[in-house]
Amino acid sequence: MPDRNLHIVSFDVPWPADYGGVIDVYHKIRHLRLLGWEVTLHCYRRQRPESDKLESLCKEVFYYNRNTSLLSHLKKSPFIAASRNSELLVKRLIETDSPILLEGLHCCAPLKILSGCSKNVYVRTHNIEHDYYGGLARSTRNPIKSVFFRSEARKLKKYERVLTAAHGIACISPDDARHFNSINANSHFIGPFHPHDMVSSAAGRGDFMLYHGALSVPENQAAVRWLLSDVMPNTDNELIIAGKNPPNWMAQHIRRLDRVSLIANPDKLELDQLIRDAQVHLLPSTQSTGVKLKLIHALFSGRHVVANELMVAGTGLESFCHMAVSGKEFALRADELMQKPFSATDTSERKSLETSGYSNRLNAEKLSKMLLV
C-alpha cells in the first residue's frame, strides 16, 4: 500500500467543528483517518485555543499565529492569505515528501514556493472566494466592512491564478469545479464533509419553524432580516432563529416581535435537537457560493426544508427541498408543511443522500484517490 501520510494546512483550528469551513476540515480528517491516512495538521489561529481533540486525531498538530497587522491589509495579496504566511510552516512543508492539502485560498501563500520544490500540493476550495466576498459586501450594512469586502473581492479575483501551481483542486460544489477547471484542469467535485454519516431525520411533526446559522455573518443577517420583514407577516406559525454571535440589533428587534424567538449561541447538543425537532427549516440565501452546510444539516437530520434557488444552486439538492421565491411563497409552503407530518417514506427518500456526492465515506475515497495519483 502506498504511504498514506498527509499534511493539511487549515485556515483556523478545526475544533470545535462549529462553523462551515472548520466543519469540512474536521470531518475530512476524521474520514481520511478511517481510510488509513496519518494527518499532520498545521493550523493558523487567531482566537481559538489549541485542542486535545485534534492531538488525538492527528499524527502531529502545529499552530501558527496569524499576522493581522495593518501591513497585511495593505499588501497586494488578499488579507485572508497575507495574514497566513509563516516561514516556519514553509520550512516544515519543504522537508516532507508527503502530499500537502491547503485549505482554501486562505492558505495558498506558500503554494508557488512548494510547487517550485516539486511538492505534490493540492488545494481544497470552499468557495469562489471573490464571489463570496462580493456577496458579503452587498449584504452588510456597515460601510467600513463593505469597503473591506469589496477590496478583498478584487484582490481574490486576481489571486486565484495562484491555483495554476497546484497539483490538483478539490472543489466543494459542481459549479465551483466548473469554474476552477478553467484555471487548473485537475479540478474535481468532492462534496462537503459534515457530521452526518447517515440520514437521521425523525418521522412525525414539530410545532415550529427554524432558521439557523452563524449570525455574525452578513449573509445570514440579511437572510434573517428578510425572514422577519417578508415571511413572518404572512404566517401565524412560530419561528426560532438560532446561531452564534447574533448582533445587538437582531436581539433587540426580535424581542419586539410575536411568534419569533432567538436562541443565541446554542451548544452543539441544543442546536442538533432544534434541527431534529423543527417541522420546517426556512433556508433563504442571498448568494449562491459554495454549499451551505446549514442545508446539509437540515436534509440529513431535519424534516421539511423550504429554500430558494440561491440556497441550492449548483448543488443538485433541489429535489429534496420545497422551492419558493417570494416571502409570501415561503410562508405559504411553510404553512402547508406545518400540517404535513414527516413520514418514514420522506426519510427513506432522503437515504439516497448517503450514496451521493454528499456522502462523507465516498468523498473521502475520492479525495484519497486524488492524493495518491
MARROTI-48498 format. One record per residue (C-alpha): residue number from 1; residue in three letters; chain; y, x, z. Coordinates in steps of 0.1 Angstrom, whole numbers, plus 5000, padded with zeros to 4 digits. Layout:
BEGIN
atom i->NUM | aa->Ala | ch->A | y->Y | x->X | z->Z
...
This chain:
BEGIN
atom i->1 | aa->Met | ch->A | y->5000 | x->5000 | z->5000
atom i->2 | aa->Pro | ch->A | y->5035 | x->5013 | z->4992
atom i->3 | aa->Asp | ch->A | y->5057 | x->5025 | z->5020
atom i->4 | aa->Arg | ch->A | y->5074 | x->4994 | z->5035
atom i->5 | aa->Asn | ch->A | y->5104 | x->5009 | z->5053
atom i->6 | aa->Leu | ch->A | y->5138 | x->4993 | z->5046
atom i->7 | aa->His | ch->A | y->5174 | x->5000 | z->5057
atom i->8 | aa->Ile | ch->A | y->5195 | x->4969 | z->5059
atom i->9 | aa->Val | ch->A | y->5233 | x->4972 | z->5064
atom i->10 | aa->Ser | ch->A | y->5247 | x->4940 | z->5079
atom i->11 | aa->Phe | ch->A | y->5284 | x->4929 | z->5079
atom i->12 | aa->Asp | ch->A | y->5280 | x->4917 | z->5115
atom i->13 | aa->Val | ch->A | y->5255 | x->4918 | z->5144
atom i->14 | aa->Pro | ch->A | y->5230 | x->4891 | z->5132
atom i->15 | aa->Trp | ch->A | y->5221 | x->4879 | z->5167
atom i->16 | aa->Pro | ch->A | y->5227 | x->4853 | z->5179
atom i->17 | aa->Ala | ch->A | y->5220 | x->4838 | z->5145
atom i->18 | aa->Asp | ch->A | y->5247 | x->4811 | z->5149
atom i->19 | aa->Tyr | ch->A | y->5267 | x->4811 | z->5116
atom i->20 | aa->Gly | ch->A | y->5260 | x->4811 | z->5079
atom i->21 | aa->Gly | ch->A | y->5258 | x->4847 | z->5070
atom i->22 | aa->Val | ch->A | y->5241 | x->4861 | z->5100
atom i->23 | aa->Ile | ch->A | y->5215 | x->4833 | z->5099
atom i->24 | aa->Asp | ch->A | y->5205 | x->4846 | z->5065
atom i->25 | aa->Val | ch->A | y->5203 | x->4882 | z->5077
atom i->26 | aa->Tyr | ch->A | y->5183 | x->4875 | z->5109
atom i->27 | aa->His | ch->A | y->5157 | x->4852 | z->5093
atom i->28 | aa->Lys | ch->A | y->5154 | x->4876 | z->5064
atom i->29 | aa->Ile | ch->A | y->5144 | x->4904 | z->5087
atom i->30 | aa->Arg | ch->A | y->5121 | x->4880 | z->5106
atom i->31 | aa->His | ch->A | y->5102 | x->4872 | z->5074
atom i->32 | aa->Leu | ch->A | y->5101 | x->4907 | z->5059
atom i->33 | aa->Arg | ch->A | y->5085 | x->4919 | z->5092
atom i->34 | aa->Leu | ch->A | y->5058 | x->4893 | z->5087
atom i->35 | aa->Leu | ch->A | y->5051 | x->4910 | z->5053
atom i->36 | aa->Gly | ch->A | y->5047 | x->4944 | z->5069
atom i->37 | aa->Trp | ch->A | y->5082 | x->4958 | z->5065
atom i->38 | aa->Glu | ch->A | y->5097 | x->4980 | z->5091
atom i->39 | aa->Val | ch->A | y->5135 | x->4975 | z->5091
atom i->40 | aa->Thr | ch->A | y->5161 | x->5000 | z->5102
atom i->41 | aa->Leu | ch->A | y->5192 | x->4978 | z->5108
atom i->42 | aa->His | ch->A | y->5228 | x->4991 | z->5106
atom i->43 | aa->Cys | ch->A | y->5253 | x->4966 | z->5120
atom i->44 | aa->Tyr | ch->A | y->5291 | x->4966 | z->5117
atom i->45 | aa->Arg | ch->A | y->5306 | x->4948 | z->5147
atom i->46 | aa->Arg | ch->A | y->5339 | x->4936 | z->5160
atom i->47 | aa->Gln | ch->A | y->5333 | x->4913 | z->5189
atom i->48 | aa->Arg | ch->A | y->5296 | x->4906 | z->5190
atom i->49 | aa->Pro | ch->A | y->5276 | x->4927 | z->5215
atom i->50 | aa->Glu | ch->A | y->5245 | x->4949 | z->5210
atom i->51 | aa->Ser | ch->A | y->5213 | x->4929 | z->5210
atom i->52 | aa->Asp | ch->A | y->5179 | x->4935 | z->5227
atom i->53 | aa->Lys | ch->A | y->5165 | x->4908 | z->5204
atom i->54 | aa->Leu | ch->A | y->5173 | x->4929 | z->5173
atom i->55 | aa->Glu | ch->A | y->5159 | x->4960 | z->5191
atom i->56 | aa->Ser | ch->A | y->5125 | x->4942 | z->5195
atom i->57 | aa->Leu | ch->A | y->5125 | x->4930 | z->5159
atom i->58 | aa->Cys | ch->A | y->5136 | x->4962 | z->5141
atom i->59 | aa->Lys | ch->A | y->5124 | x->4998 | z->5140
atom i->60 | aa->Glu | ch->A | y->5159 | x->5011 | z->5149
atom i->61 | aa->Val | ch->A | y->5193 | x->4995 | z->5152
atom i->62 | aa->Phe | ch->A | y->5226 | x->5013 | z->5148
atom i->63 | aa->Tyr | ch->A | y->5260 | x->4999 | z->5154
atom i->64 | aa->Tyr | ch->A | y->5294 | x->5008 | z->5138
atom i->65 | aa->Asn | ch->A | y->5328 | x->4996 | z->5148
atom i->66 | aa->Arg | ch->A | y->5350 | x->4980 | z->5120
atom i->67 | aa->Asn | ch->A | y->5383 | x->4996 | z->5112
atom i->68 | aa->Thr | ch->A | y->5406 | x->4966 | z->5113
atom i->69 | aa->Ser | ch->A | y->5439 | x->4986 | z->5114
atom i->70 | aa->Leu | ch->A | y->5468 | x->4978 | z->5091
atom i->71 | aa->Leu | ch->A | y->5457 | x->5007 | z->5069
atom i->72 | aa->Ser | ch->A | y->5425 | x->4987 | z->5060
atom i->73 | aa->His | ch->A | y->5447 | x->4958 | z->5049
atom i->74 | aa->Leu | ch->A | y->5468 | x->4980 | z->5027
atom i->75 | aa->Lys | ch->A | y->5440 | x->4996 | z->5007
atom i->76 | aa->Lys | ch->A | y->5433 | x->4986 | z->4971
atom i->77 | aa->Ser | ch->A | y->5398 | x->4976 | z->4980
atom i->78 | aa->Pro | ch->A | y->5394 | x->4942 | z->4998
atom i->79 | aa->Phe | ch->A | y->5398 | x->4942 | z->5036
atom i->80 | aa->Ile | ch->A | y->5362 | x->4929 | z->5041
atom i->81 | aa->Ala | ch->A | y->5349 | x->4961 | z->5025
atom i->82 | aa->Ala | ch->A | y->5377 | x->4986 | z->5035
atom i->83 | aa->Ser | ch->A | y->5371 | x->4977 | z->5072
atom i->84 | aa->Arg | ch->A | y->5334 | x->4985 | z->5069
atom i->85 | aa->Asn | ch->A | y->5333 | x->5021 | z->5058
atom i->86 | aa->Ser | ch->A | y->5315 | x->5045 | z->5081
atom i->87 | aa->Glu | ch->A | y->5309 | x->5082 | z->5073
atom i->88 | aa->Leu | ch->A | y->5281 | x->5083 | z->5098
atom i->89 | aa->Leu | ch->A | y->5264 | x->5053 | z->5081
atom i->90 | aa->Val | ch->A | y->5266 | x->5070 | z->5047
atom i->91 | aa->Lys | ch->A | y->5252 | x->5102 | z->5062
atom i->92 | aa->Arg | ch->A | y->5222 | x->5084 | z->5077
atom i->93 | aa->Leu | ch->A | y->5216 | x->5065 | z->5044
atom i->94 | aa->Ile | ch->A | y->5217 | x->5096 | z->5023
atom i->95 | aa->Glu | ch->A | y->5190 | x->5111 | z->5045
atom i->96 | aa->Thr | ch->A | y->5165 | x->5083 | z->5038
atom i->97 | aa->Asp | ch->A | y->5141 | x->5078 | z->5009
atom i->98 | aa->Ser | ch->A | y->5136 | x->5042 | z->5017
atom i->99 | aa->Pro | ch->A | y->5152 | x->5013 | z->4998
atom i->100 | aa->Ile | ch->A | y->5186 | x->5001 | z->5011
atom i->101 | aa->Leu | ch->A | y->5198 | x->4965 | z->5012
atom i->102 | aa->Leu | ch->A | y->5236 | x->4960 | z->5016
atom i->103 | aa->Glu | ch->A | y->5246 | x->4926 | z->5029
atom i->104 | aa->Gly | ch->A | y->5274 | x->4912 | z->5007
atom i->105 | aa->Leu | ch->A | y->5303 | x->4929 | z->4991
atom i->106 | aa->His | ch->A | y->5315 | x->4935 | z->5027
atom i->107 | aa->Cys | ch->A | y->5290 | x->4964 | z->5030
atom i->108 | aa->Cys | ch->A | y->5294 | x->4979 | z->4995
atom i->109 | aa->Ala | ch->A | y->5319 | x->5007 | z->5003
atom i->110 | aa->Pro | ch->A | y->5291 | x->5034 | z->5001
atom i->111 | aa->Leu | ch->A | y->5274 | x->5019 | z->4971
atom i->112 | aa->Lys | ch->A | y->5286 | x->5043 | z->4944
atom i->113 | aa->Ile | ch->A | y->5280 | x->5073 | z->4966
atom i->114 | aa->Leu | ch->A | y->5245 | x->5062 | z->4974
atom i->115 | aa->Ser | ch->A | y->5237 | x->5053 | z->4938
atom i->116 | aa->Gly | ch->A | y->5250 | x->5088 | z->4928
atom i->117 | aa->Cys | ch->A | y->5225 | x->5103 | z->4952
atom i->118 | aa->Ser | ch->A | y->5197 | x->5084 | z->4934
atom i->119 | aa->Lys | ch->A | y->5190 | x->5060 | z->4962
atom i->120 | aa->Asn | ch->A | y->5175 | x->5026 | z->4955
atom i->121 | aa->Val | ch->A | y->5203 | x->5004 | z->4967
atom i->122 | aa->Tyr | ch->A | y->5202 | x->4966 | z->4965
atom i->123 | aa->Val | ch->A | y->5229 | x->4941 | z->4974
atom i->124 | aa->Arg | ch->A | y->5224 | x->4906 | z->4989
atom i->125 | aa->Thr | ch->A | y->5253 | x->4884 | z->4977
atom i->126 | aa->His | ch->A | y->5262 | x->4855 | z->4999
atom i->127 | aa->Asn | ch->A | y->5289 | x->4840 | z->4977
atom i->128 | aa->Ile | ch->A | y->5310 | x->4847 | z->4946
atom i->129 | aa->Glu | ch->A | y->5335 | x->4861 | z->4971
atom i->130 | aa->His | ch->A | y->5367 | x->4857 | z->4951
atom i->131 | aa->Asp | ch->A | y->5359 | x->4820 | z->4946
atom i->132 | aa->Tyr | ch->A | y->5352 | x->4816 | z->4982
atom i->133 | aa->Tyr | ch->A | y->5384 | x->4833 | z->4994
atom i->134 | aa->Gly | ch->A | y->5404 | x->4813 | z->4968
atom i->135 | aa->Gly | ch->A | y->5389 | x->4782 | z->4983
atom i->136 | aa->Leu | ch->A | y->5399 | x->4793 | z->5018
atom i->137 | aa->Ala | ch->A | y->5435 | x->4798 | z->5006
atom i->138 | aa->Arg | ch->A | y->5436 | x->4763 | z->4992
atom i->139 | aa->Ser | ch->A | y->5420 | x->4748 | z->5024
atom i->140 | aa->Thr | ch->A | y->5441 | x->4764 | z->5051
atom i->141 | aa->Arg | ch->A | y->5475 | x->4751 | z->5062
atom i->142 | aa->Asn | ch->A | y->5485 | x->4784 | z->5077
atom i->143 | aa->Pro | ch->A | y->5509 | x->4801 | z->5053
atom i->144 | aa->Ile | ch->A | y->5501 | x->4836 | z->5066
atom i->145 | aa->Lys | ch->A | y->5464 | x->4831 | z->5063
atom i->146 | aa->Ser | ch->A | y->5469 | x->4816 | z->5028
atom i->147 | aa->Val | ch->A | y->5487 | x->4848 | z->5017
atom i->148 | aa->Phe | ch->A | y->5459 | x->4870 | z->5031
atom i->149 | aa->Phe | ch->A | y->5431 | x->4849 | z->5015
atom i->150 | aa->Arg | ch->A | y->5449 | x->4849 | z->4980
atom i->151 | aa->Ser | ch->A | y->5454 | x->4887 | z->4982
atom i->152 | aa->Glu | ch->A | y->5417 | x->4892 | z->4992
atom i->153 | aa->Ala | ch->A | y->5405 | x->4869 | z->4964
atom i->154 | aa->Arg | ch->A | y->5424 | x->4891 | z->4938
atom i->155 | aa->Lys | ch->A | y->5410 | x->4923 | z->4953
atom i->156 | aa->Leu | ch->A | y->5375 | x->4909 | z->4954
atom i->157 | aa->Lys | ch->A | y->5375 | x->4898 | z->4918
atom i->158 | aa->Lys | ch->A | y->5382 | x->4934 | z->4907
atom i->159 | aa->Tyr | ch->A | y->5360 | x->4949 | z->4934
atom i->160 | aa->Glu | ch->A | y->5328 | x->4931 | z->4924
atom i->161 | aa->Arg | ch->A | y->5324 | x->4955 | z->4894
atom i->162 | aa->Val | ch->A | y->5310 | x->4979 | z->4920
atom i->163 | aa->Leu | ch->A | y->5278 | x->4959 | z->4917
atom i->164 | aa->Thr | ch->A | y->5270 | x->4977 | z->4884
atom i->165 | aa->Ala | ch->A | y->5259 | x->5006 | z->4906
atom i->166 | aa->Ala | ch->A | y->5233 | x->4985 | z->4925
atom i->167 | aa->His | ch->A | y->5196 | x->4988 | z->4916
atom i->168 | aa->Gly | ch->A | y->5194 | x->4950 | z->4918
atom i->169 | aa->Ile | ch->A | y->5211 | x->4920 | z->4933
atom i->170 | aa->Ala | ch->A | y->5195 | x->4892 | z->4954
atom i->171 | aa->Cys | ch->A | y->5217 | x->4861 | z->4948
atom i->172 | aa->Ile | ch->A | y->5218 | x->4832 | z->4972
atom i->173 | aa->Ser | ch->A | y->5220 | x->4804 | z->4946
atom i->174 | aa->Pro | ch->A | y->5211 | x->4799 | z->4910
atom i->175 | aa->Asp | ch->A | y->5247 | x->4796 | z->4900
atom i->176 | aa->Asp | ch->A | y->5255 | x->4829 | z->4917
atom i->177 | aa->Ala | ch->A | y->5226 | x->4845 | z->4899
atom i->178 | aa->Arg | ch->A | y->5240 | x->4834 | z->4865
atom i->179 | aa->His | ch->A | y->5274 | x->4848 | z->4875
atom i->180 | aa->Phe | ch->A | y->5262 | x->4882 | z->4888
atom i->181 | aa->Asn | ch->A | y->5238 | x->4886 | z->4858
atom i->182 | aa->Ser | ch->A | y->5269 | x->4893 | z->4837
atom i->183 | aa->Ile | ch->A | y->5277 | x->4923 | z->4860
atom i->184 | aa->Asn | ch->A | y->5242 | x->4935 | z->4867
atom i->185 | aa->Ala | ch->A | y->5212 | x->4925 | z->4846
atom i->186 | aa->Asn | ch->A | y->5188 | x->4929 | z->4875
atom i->187 | aa->Ser | ch->A | y->5202 | x->4898 | z->4894
atom i->188 | aa->His | ch->A | y->5178 | x->4872 | z->4907
atom i->189 | aa->Phe | ch->A | y->5180 | x->4840 | z->4927
atom i->190 | aa->Ile | ch->A | y->5165 | x->4845 | z->4962
atom i->191 | aa->Gly | ch->A | y->5174 | x->4815 | z->4983
atom i->192 | aa->Pro | ch->A | y->5189 | x->4815 | z->5017
atom i->193 | aa->Phe | ch->A | y->5169 | x->4824 | z->5048
atom i->194 | aa->His | ch->A | y->5171 | x->4800 | z->5076
atom i->195 | aa->Pro | ch->A | y->5154 | x->4789 | z->5109
atom i->196 | aa->His | ch->A | y->5132 | x->4762 | z->5093
atom i->197 | aa->Asp | ch->A | y->5097 | x->4773 | z->5081
atom i->198 | aa->Met | ch->A | y->5087 | x->4736 | z->5079
atom i->199 | aa->Val | ch->A | y->5103 | x->4703 | z->5074
atom i->200 | aa->Ser | ch->A | y->5106 | x->4685 | z->5108
atom i->201 | aa->Ser | ch->A | y->5127 | x->4655 | z->5101
atom i->202 | aa->Ala | ch->A | y->5119 | x->4627 | z->5125
atom i->203 | aa->Ala | ch->A | y->5110 | x->4593 | z->5114
atom i->204 | aa->Gly | ch->A | y->5130 | x->4564 | z->5130
atom i->205 | aa->Arg | ch->A | y->5166 | x->4555 | z->5133
atom i->206 | aa->Gly | ch->A | y->5195 | x->4571 | z->5151
atom i->207 | aa->Asp | ch->A | y->5228 | x->4554 | z->5161
atom i->208 | aa->Phe | ch->A | y->5255 | x->4579 | z->5150
atom i->209 | aa->Met | ch->A | y->5267 | x->4599 | z->5120
atom i->210 | aa->Leu | ch->A | y->5272 | x->4637 | z->5123
atom i->211 | aa->Tyr | ch->A | y->5292 | x->4664 | z->5107
atom i->212 | aa->His | ch->A | y->5285 | x->4700 | z->5120
atom i->213 | aa->Gly | ch->A | y->5298 | x->4734 | z->5110
atom i->214 | aa->Ala | ch->A | y->5319 | x->4764 | z->5121
atom i->215 | aa->Leu | ch->A | y->5351 | x->4745 | z->5129
atom i->216 | aa->Ser | ch->A | y->5373 | x->4776 | z->5129
atom i->217 | aa->Val | ch->A | y->5367 | x->4779 | z->5091
atom i->218 | aa->Pro | ch->A | y->5395 | x->4764 | z->5069
atom i->219 | aa->Glu | ch->A | y->5370 | x->4749 | z->5045
atom i->220 | aa->Asn | ch->A | y->5352 | x->4730 | z->5073
atom i->221 | aa->Gln | ch->A | y->5386 | x->4720 | z->5089
atom i->222 | aa->Ala | ch->A | y->5395 | x->4705 | z->5055
atom i->223 | aa->Ala | ch->A | y->5363 | x->4685 | z->5055
atom i->224 | aa->Val | ch->A | y->5369 | x->4672 | z->5090
atom i->225 | aa->Arg | ch->A | y->5405 | x->4661 | z->5080
atom i->226 | aa->Trp | ch->A | y->5391 | x->4642 | z->5050
atom i->227 | aa->Leu | ch->A | y->5364 | x->4625 | z->5071
atom i->228 | aa->Leu | ch->A | y->5389 | x->4613 | z->5096
atom i->229 | aa->Ser | ch->A | y->5415 | x->4602 | z->5071
atom i->230 | aa->Asp | ch->A | y->5394 | x->4589 | z->5042
atom i->231 | aa->Val | ch->A | y->5360 | x->4579 | z->5056
atom i->232 | aa->Met | ch->A | y->5363 | x->4567 | z->5092
atom i->233 | aa->Pro | ch->A | y->5389 | x->4539 | z->5084
atom i->234 | aa->Asn | ch->A | y->5362 | x->4524 | z->5061
atom i->235 | aa->Thr | ch->A | y->5333 | x->4522 | z->5085
atom i->236 | aa->Asp | ch->A | y->5326 | x->4509 | z->5120
atom i->237 | aa->Asn | ch->A | y->5299 | x->4535 | z->5128
atom i->238 | aa->Glu | ch->A | y->5303 | x->4563 | z->5153
atom i->239 | aa->Leu | ch->A | y->5309 | x->4599 | z->5141
atom i->240 | aa->Ile | ch->A | y->5302 | x->4630 | z->5161
atom i->241 | aa->Ile | ch->A | y->5318 | x->4663 | z->5150
atom i->242 | aa->Ala | ch->A | y->5301 | x->4693 | z->5164
atom i->243 | aa->Gly | ch->A | y->5306 | x->4731 | z->5160
atom i->244 | aa->Lys | ch->A | y->5320 | x->4763 | z->5171
atom i->245 | aa->Asn | ch->A | y->5357 | x->4770 | z->5180
atom i->246 | aa->Pro | ch->A | y->5375 | x->4738 | z->5169
atom i->247 | aa->Pro | ch->A | y->5413 | x->4743 | z->5167
atom i->248 | aa->Asn | ch->A | y->5435 | x->4725 | z->5192
atom i->249 | aa->Trp | ch->A | y->5449 | x->4701 | z->5165
atom i->250 | aa->Met | ch->A | y->5413 | x->4688 | z->5159
atom i->251 | aa->Ala | ch->A | y->5405 | x->4682 | z->5196
atom i->252 | aa->Gln | ch->A | y->5439 | x->4665 | z->5201
atom i->253 | aa->His | ch->A | y->5436 | x->4643 | z->5170
atom i->254 | aa->Ile | ch->A | y->5400 | x->4632 | z->5178
atom i->255 | aa->Arg | ch->A | y->5409 | x->4623 | z->5214
atom i->256 | aa->Arg | ch->A | y->5432 | x->4596 | z->5200
atom i->257 | aa->Leu | ch->A | y->5406 | x->4581 | z->5178
atom i->258 | aa->Asp | ch->A | y->5380 | x->4554 | z->5184
atom i->259 | aa->Arg | ch->A | y->5344 | x->4559 | z->5173
atom i->260 | aa->Val | ch->A | y->5349 | x->4597 | z->5168
atom i->261 | aa->Ser | ch->A | y->5339 | x->4623 | z->5194
atom i->262 | aa->Leu | ch->A | y->5340 | x->4661 | z->5193
atom i->263 | aa->Ile | ch->A | y->5313 | x->4684 | z->5208
atom i->264 | aa->Ala | ch->A | y->5328 | x->4719 | z->5209
atom i->265 | aa->Asn | ch->A | y->5306 | x->4750 | z->5210
atom i->266 | aa->Pro | ch->A | y->5272 | x->4733 | z->5215
atom i->267 | aa->Asp | ch->A | y->5244 | x->4757 | z->5222
atom i->268 | aa->Lys | ch->A | y->5216 | x->4760 | z->5198
atom i->269 | aa->Leu | ch->A | y->5193 | x->4735 | z->5216
atom i->270 | aa->Glu | ch->A | y->5221 | x->4709 | z->5218
atom i->271 | aa->Leu | ch->A | y->5231 | x->4713 | z->5181
atom i->272 | aa->Asp | ch->A | y->5194 | x->4712 | z->5170
atom i->273 | aa->Gln | ch->A | y->5190 | x->4680 | z->5189
atom i->274 | aa->Leu | ch->A | y->5221 | x->4664 | z->5174
atom i->275 | aa->Ile | ch->A | y->5209 | x->4673 | z->5139
atom i->276 | aa->Arg | ch->A | y->5175 | x->4657 | z->5146
atom i->277 | aa->Asp | ch->A | y->5189 | x->4626 | z->5163
atom i->278 | aa->Ala | ch->A | y->5217 | x->4617 | z->5138
atom i->279 | aa->Gln | ch->A | y->5209 | x->4589 | z->5115
atom i->280 | aa->Val | ch->A | y->5233 | x->4600 | z->5087
atom i->281 | aa->His | ch->A | y->5247 | x->4635 | z->5080
atom i->282 | aa->Leu | ch->A | y->5281 | x->4633 | z->5063
atom i->283 | aa->Leu | ch->A | y->5285 | x->4665 | z->5043
atom i->284 | aa->Pro | ch->A | y->5316 | x->4667 | z->5021
atom i->285 | aa->Ser | ch->A | y->5327 | x->4701 | z->5008
atom i->286 | aa->Thr | ch->A | y->5360 | x->4713 | z->4992
atom i->287 | aa->Gln | ch->A | y->5344 | x->4742 | z->4973
atom i->288 | aa->Ser | ch->A | y->5311 | x->4749 | z->4956
atom i->289 | aa->Thr | ch->A | y->5304 | x->4785 | z->4966
atom i->290 | aa->Gly | ch->A | y->5270 | x->4798 | z->4977
atom i->291 | aa->Val | ch->A | y->5246 | x->4775 | z->4995
atom i->292 | aa->Lys | ch->A | y->5258 | x->4756 | z->5026
atom i->293 | aa->Leu | ch->A | y->5234 | x->4763 | z->5054
atom i->294 | aa->Lys | ch->A | y->5245 | x->4731 | z->5071
atom i->295 | aa->Leu | ch->A | y->5229 | x->4713 | z->5042
atom i->296 | aa->Ile | ch->A | y->5196 | x->4732 | z->5046
atom i->297 | aa->His | ch->A | y->5196 | x->4724 | z->5084
atom i->298 | aa->Ala | ch->A | y->5201 | x->4687 | z->5076
atom i->299 | aa->Leu | ch->A | y->5175 | x->4685 | z->5050
atom i->300 | aa->Phe | ch->A | y->5148 | x->4704 | z->5069
atom i->301 | aa->Ser | ch->A | y->5153 | x->4688 | z->5103
atom i->302 | aa->Gly | ch->A | y->5176 | x->4658 | z->5099
atom i->303 | aa->Arg | ch->A | y->5175 | x->4623 | z->5085
atom i->304 | aa->His | ch->A | y->5197 | x->4608 | z->5057
atom i->305 | aa->Val | ch->A | y->5223 | x->4630 | z->5040
atom i->306 | aa->Val | ch->A | y->5254 | x->4618 | z->5022
atom i->307 | aa->Ala | ch->A | y->5270 | x->4646 | z->5002
atom i->308 | aa->Asn | ch->A | y->5295 | x->4652 | z->4974
atom i->309 | aa->Glu | ch->A | y->5289 | x->4672 | z->4942
atom i->310 | aa->Leu | ch->A | y->5307 | x->4703 | z->4956
atom i->311 | aa->Met | ch->A | y->5283 | x->4705 | z->4985
atom i->312 | aa->Val | ch->A | y->5252 | x->4705 | z->4963
atom i->313 | aa->Ala | ch->A | y->5265 | x->4721 | z->4931
atom i->314 | aa->Gly | ch->A | y->5241 | x->4747 | z->4916
atom i->315 | aa->Thr | ch->A | y->5215 | x->4742 | z->4944
atom i->316 | aa->Gly | ch->A | y->5190 | x->4718 | z->4929
atom i->317 | aa->Leu | ch->A | y->5191 | x->4697 | z->4961
atom i->318 | aa->Glu | ch->A | y->5209 | x->4667 | z->4947
atom i->319 | aa->Ser | ch->A | y->5177 | x->4646 | z->4946
atom i->320 | aa->Phe | ch->A | y->5173 | x->4649 | z->4984
atom i->321 | aa->Cys | ch->A | y->5208 | x->4636 | z->4991
atom i->322 | aa->His | ch->A | y->5227 | x->4603 | z->4986
atom i->323 | aa->Met | ch->A | y->5257 | x->4613 | z->4964
atom i->324 | aa->Ala | ch->A | y->5292 | x->4600 | z->4969
atom i->325 | aa->Val | ch->A | y->5327 | x->4609 | z->4958
atom i->326 | aa->Ser | ch->A | y->5355 | x->4589 | z->4975
atom i->327 | aa->Gly | ch->A | y->5359 | x->4582 | z->5012
atom i->328 | aa->Lys | ch->A | y->5351 | x->4546 | z->5006
atom i->329 | aa->Glu | ch->A | y->5318 | x->4556 | z->4988
atom i->330 | aa->Phe | ch->A | y->5309 | x->4579 | z->5016
atom i->331 | aa->Ala | ch->A | y->5315 | x->4551 | z->5041
atom i->332 | aa->Leu | ch->A | y->5295 | x->4526 | z->5020
atom i->333 | aa->Arg | ch->A | y->5265 | x->4549 | z->5016
atom i->334 | aa->Ala | ch->A | y->5266 | x->4557 | z->5053
atom i->335 | aa->Asp | ch->A | y->5267 | x->4520 | z->5063
atom i->336 | aa->Glu | ch->A | y->5237 | x->4513 | z->5042
atom i->337 | aa->Leu | ch->A | y->5217 | x->4542 | z->5055
atom i->338 | aa->Met | ch->A | y->5226 | x->4535 | z->5092
atom i->339 | aa->Gln | ch->A | y->5205 | x->4503 | z->5087
atom i->340 | aa->Lys | ch->A | y->5176 | x->4521 | z->5070
atom i->341 | aa->Pro | ch->A | y->5150 | x->4538 | z->5092
atom i->342 | aa->Phe | ch->A | y->5140 | x->4573 | z->5080
atom i->343 | aa->Ser | ch->A | y->5103 | x->4568 | z->5071
atom i->344 | aa->Ala | ch->A | y->5072 | x->4590 | z->5070
atom i->345 | aa->Thr | ch->A | y->5075 | x->4588 | z->5033
atom i->346 | aa->Asp | ch->A | y->5110 | x->4602 | z->5034
atom i->347 | aa->Thr | ch->A | y->5097 | x->4631 | z->5054
atom i->348 | aa->Ser | ch->A | y->5068 | x->4636 | z->5030
atom i->349 | aa->Glu | ch->A | y->5092 | x->4638 | z->5001
atom i->350 | aa->Arg | ch->A | y->5112 | x->4665 | z->5019
atom i->351 | aa->Lys | ch->A | y->5080 | x->4685 | z->5024
atom i->352 | aa->Ser | ch->A | y->5084 | x->4698 | z->4988
atom i->353 | aa->Leu | ch->A | y->5112 | x->4720 | z->5001
atom i->354 | aa->Glu | ch->A | y->5086 | x->4741 | z->5018
atom i->355 | aa->Thr | ch->A | y->5073 | x->4754 | z->4985
atom i->356 | aa->Ser | ch->A | y->5107 | x->4755 | z->4967
atom i->357 | aa->Gly | ch->A | y->5134 | x->4781 | z->4963
atom i->358 | aa->Tyr | ch->A | y->5143 | x->4773 | z->4999
atom i->359 | aa->Ser | ch->A | y->5110 | x->4785 | z->5014
atom i->360 | aa->Asn | ch->A | y->5115 | x->4815 | z->5037
atom i->361 | aa->Arg | ch->A | y->5080 | x->4827 | z->5030
atom i->362 | aa->Leu | ch->A | y->5083 | x->4825 | z->4992
atom i->363 | aa->Asn | ch->A | y->5118 | x->4841 | z->4993
atom i->364 | aa->Ala | ch->A | y->5106 | x->4869 | z->5015
atom i->365 | aa->Glu | ch->A | y->5078 | x->4876 | z->4989
atom i->366 | aa->Lys | ch->A | y->5103 | x->4876 | z->4961
atom i->367 | aa->Leu | ch->A | y->5126 | x->4899 | z->4978
atom i->368 | aa->Ser | ch->A | y->5097 | x->4922 | z->4988
atom i->369 | aa->Lys | ch->A | y->5085 | x->4924 | z->4952
atom i->370 | aa->Met | ch->A | y->5121 | x->4932 | z->4941
atom i->371 | aa->Leu | ch->A | y->5124 | x->4960 | z->4967
atom i->372 | aa->Leu | ch->A | y->5091 | x->4976 | z->4957
atom i->373 | aa->Val | ch->A | y->5099 | x->4980 | z->4920
